[in-house]
């Protein structure tokens, strides 16, 4: 479920990029029609090259500014409401807090944008709405600035680029404000809508951020207070924020070495009625625990298209589960052993020291669990180097 939390701030950039290319193409045609390119280009073919490149220039400027200002909006309004900085990511660039200092690193993986913060202690005073609206406000602010600039600059080409940035930031704001769960992850508007439905939903959203902070700092799921993460009696489990609490409880039991209890806990949820990212992660969790309790059920889960799509992701959590499936269910012991060794090295690329420690211990635990349940299939000890 840690993957779900991380994806909460991941923004899909395909729509803005596509819109940007369309805008840039239209602008390129207008530039050609109105003949505003330099009469004497710097070199032969320069004007044609500029016309070809212009759609991508507009798309890149709009998408980069849109993602950056959106996540900065969450950061600024989070700080204003008492949240504490954990990490800020733009594509492969990561700024993160470790040992009381802000550090920077380049990641080998790619993510459009992400802002992670430690929430205030009391969920009733968490500034929930303002924090979630921070990104939308940021995009609208930049769009407003571009609106002013477009009347100030004299260059028509600059005006076209500014206009593209204006429009794309407006698209970012609207698409994130509209409450929908049909995208890769629920929008900020959807989080606000679901969070305001009940106090339990508000508490659940707060716990997502709080647990993510604790896990990043090195705390294991089994060390959490089980009574505090359980949803209240009669809570609406179709609310994806509250459903997170059930999945988190399952993580507690799984990390405690009781996959059967974890499966029973996940059985409280109807995954099909939840948003795609939640459904996908819950099904992958069921696969993870079924491998040690019901191999036939694990095979059925593995054949689902959404589960296969999840396991193709390069994040260590998914790659570990895929490796264990190949080891436990398919019997590819040697290949899976080599895959786990590679995943362990890749986990060292994680920005948080706590995450790196946790992932290493998690791989150790999986190896021990495997040896406990399937020692007959292992010809030699798993290499932990």
N, C-alpha and C positions, 0 to 999 in steps of 0.2 A: 504493500500500500504506500510505501514511501515514494514509489514511482508516480502514483496518483497525485500526491501533494506537490511534487516537483512540476508536474504538468499543469497544475492550476494556473501558473503564470506563463505558461508557454503560449505564444500567440501565433496563430496560423497566418502566414504572410502571402499565401498564394493569391487570394482575391485582390489585395492591394497591388501586388506585382502585375497581375494580369491587367487590372484597371490602368495601372501606370503605363504599361506598354501600349494599350489602346489609346490613352491620352497622348502619349509621346508620338504615336503614329499619326494621329490627327494633327497634332502640332507640326510634325514634319511636313505633312501635306500643305498646311497653311503657310509654312515658311516658304515652301517652293512656289505656291500660288502667288503670294504677295511679294516674292523676290526680295527677301530681306537679308539673304546671305551676302557676305562680302563680295564686292565686284571683282576684287583681285585676291583670290585665295592664297594662303601662305605657300602652298605647293600644289601641283597638279592633282586633281581628284579630291582635294581637301573638303570641298563643299558636299560632294557626294558622300564622302565618309561621315561627315557631320550629320547629314540627313539620316543615314543608316544607324548611326550611334545614338541619335537623339532620343528615340523611344526608350532605350535602355538607360540613358542618363536620367531621364525623368522618373522612370520606374525605380532606379536605385536610390535617387535622392528622396523620393517619397517614402519608399519602404524603410530605408535606413532611418530617416527622421521620425517616421511613424512609430517604429518599434522602440527606438531610443527614448522619445519623449513620453511614450505610453508607460514604459517601465520606470522612467524618472518620475512620472506623476504618482505612481504607486509608492515610490520611495519617499518623495517629498511629503505626501499626505499621510503616509505611515509614520514618518518622523514627527509630524505635527500632532498626531493622535497618540504619541507615546510609544510607538513601536521602535525596536532596535534593529539596526542593520545587520544582516547576516551575509548576503552575497548579492551581487548584481552581475548579470551576464548579458552580453550583446554578441550574438553569433559565437565565435570561439574565444572571445575575450572575457575573462572572469576576474572580478574584484571580490575578494572575500575576506571576512574577519577571522583571524586566527591568532591566538596568543595576545589578544588586546590590540593587534595591529591590522591595518588594511593591507592585504597582499594582492598581487596580480599574477595571473598565469594564463597561458594560452592552452586551450584544451584541444585534443585531437578530435573530439566529437563536435557536432554542430547543433546549435539551438538558436532560434530566432531571437528570443528575449526572455529574461526571467529575473524576477526580483523576489528574494526571500528575506523575510523579516521575523524577528521574535516579537510576538504580540504582548500587550500589557497583561497583567496577572488576572484581572477581573474581566470576564467575557462580556459582562453587562455594560462595561465602560470601554469597549474596545474600538469605538469609532468605526464600526463595521461598514456602514454605508459610505462614509467619506473615504475610507481606505480603498474600498472597491471601486469607487468613482474616480479615484485619483488618476488612473490612466486615461479615462475618457476626458476628464478636465484638462489633462496635459495636452492631448491631441487637439481639443477645441481651442486651447490657448495658442498653440503654434499655428493653427489655421487662421486665427484672428490676427496674429502677427504677420503672416504671409498676406493676408487681405490688405493690411496697411501698406506693406512693402510694395505690393504690385502697382500701387498708385504713385510710389516715390521713384522707383528706378526708371531709367529712360530706355534701356536696352530691351527690345522686343523679345529677344531670345531669353534674357534673364527673366522677363515677365512670364514667359511660357513655363520656364522651370519652376518659378515661384508659384504659378498657378497650379502646376501639377502637384507640388508639395502641399499646397493648400487643400486641394481636392482629396488627395490620398489620406491626409490626416483627418479630414472630415469623414472619410469612409471608415478609417480606424475607429473614430469616436462612435459613429452610429452603429457599426457592426458589433462593437463591444458593449454598447449600452442596451441594445435590443436583447431581451431575455430569451436566449435560445440555447438548447443543449444539443443541437444537431451537428455542430462543428466538432473539431477534434477534441476540444475541451469546452465545458460550459463557459459562457461569456460572463463578464463582470455583472451585467444586468441579471443574468440567471442566478448568480450567487446571491445577489441582493434579494431577488424575489423569493428564493428558497429559504434564505436565512431569516427573512422577516415573517415567515409562516408560523414560527413557534420559537420559544426560548430554547428548546432542545436543539433546534436547527442552528440557532445562533451559537450555542455552546459547542456544537459539533464543528462548525467552521473554525472557531477559536482553537479547538483542540488540534485540528489539522496543522495549523501554523505552530502551535506550541510543541507538539510531538515532533514535527519536522526539525525544530530547533534542538530538541533534546537528543534526537537520534544523530543529527549532524555533529553534536558535541561528543558523541561516543556512547550514549546510553542505549542499551538493548531493549527490544520490545518486552522481553520477559521481566525487565526491571520497572516497568510502568505500573501504576496503581490500577489494578484490574477493575476495581469498583468505580473509579472515576471515568474510565473510558467506556464502560458499558452504557448503552442507551437506556433512557428511563423506560419504565414499564408502560406499554401502550403507545410508544412513540411511533410516528409514521415512517416506516422503513422504506417506503417508496420515495421519500425525500432523499436525494443522493447525498446530501450533507450528513444526514443521520445514518444512512447506509454505511458511510465511512467508519462510523464507530463500531459497527458489527464487524467489518473487515479488519479493523484495528484490533478488536478482541481476538479474532482468529489469528492475527500475527502474534499476539501474546502467547496463545497456546502452541502455535507452531514453533516459536522460538524457545518455548519451554520444553520442547521435545515430545509433544502430544499431538501428532497430525490428525488423529481420529477426532479429538475434541475440536480442533481447528475446523475440520470439515463439518462437524455438527453445527458449529457456530455459523459458518457460511451458509448452511442450509436454511437459515432464517430469512435469507434474502432471495428475492426473485430477480435474478440478474437481468432478465430480458426487459424489465420495465425501467431500467436505469440507463443514464446516458452512456454513449459508446465507450468512453475512456474508463468509466467505473465498471461497466459490464465486462469489458475486456480484462481488466486487472483482477476482478473477482473470479472470472473463469480460469485465468492463469494460476491464481492462488489455489483454486480447487484442483487443478492439474498437479500443482506442486505437492499437495498433501495426498492426493489419490495415488500417486506413484508408490507410496509406502503403505497403502491400505487396500486399494482396489485397482489393480493394473488394468482391468478391462474398462473401468470408468475413465482411467487416465488415457487410454487409447482413444476412446470416444471424444474426449475433450480435445485431445491433440489434433484430431481431424477437422475441427471447426475452423472455418476460414479466419474468423476474428482472432482466434488463439494463435494460429500460424502467423498471422500478420504481426501480433505482439512479439512473438519469439524471434522475428526477423530483426527486431530493433537491436541496435548495437550497445544499449545500456547493459552494464554488468549483471543487473538483477535478472533480466530476461535471458541473457546468454547462459547464466548459471543453471536456470531451470531447464533450458533446452539441453544442456550438457548432461544433466542428471537424468533427464528423460531418455536420452540415447543410451546412457549407461544402464539404467534400471530396467527399462521396458524393451529396448532394442538389443541390449547386450553388447553394445560397442564400447567395451570397457577401456581399451587402450586409447582409442580416439577421444573418448570423453575425458579421460585422465589428462591428455595433452591439452584439450580445450580448457579445462579448469585451470591448468597451469598458466595458459595465456590470459585467461580472464583475471586471474590474481594479479598479473603484471599490469593489465589494463586498469584495474581498480586503483592502482597507485596514481592514476591521472585525475582522480576525483579531487575537487578543490578543498574539501574539508578534511582535516586530519581525523576527526571523529568518524567520518564516513569511510575513510580508508581503513581505519582500525576495525570498524564494524563489519565491513565487507570481507576483510581477511578472516575474521573470526567466523563469519557466516559460512564461508567456503570450508573452513575447518570443520564446522558443525555438520555440514552436508556430507563431507567425506566420512566423518565418524558415524553418522546415521546410516549412510550407505553400507559401510563395513558391518554395522550391527545387523542390518536386515538382509544383506545380500552377500555375506562373506564367502559363500560357496562359489560365487561367480567371479571372485577376484583372485587372480593368479599371483599378484605381488602387491605390496603396500603402495598406496597412492603417493606419488612424489609431491612433497609439500615444499620443495625448494623454491 
